[in-house]
Amino acid sequence: MNYVSIAVSAIEALAQAAPVIIDDIRKILAPIKEGREPTAEEWDAAQAALDAANAAVQN
């Protein structure tokens, strides 16, 4: 694959995933914006999102 093909594929994937990414960012920022510590569930969700993102980058 050449650079242009990779770049186009990456941008298309990001555009397709944008609604999910935005929702995840809002969830991760909620405790910060509210000036509180994340709940256990929020912390677990953030860790899972990070793990999934790392796995996706590795593949």
Helices and strands as residue ranges (DSSP letters): H 3-33, H 40-58
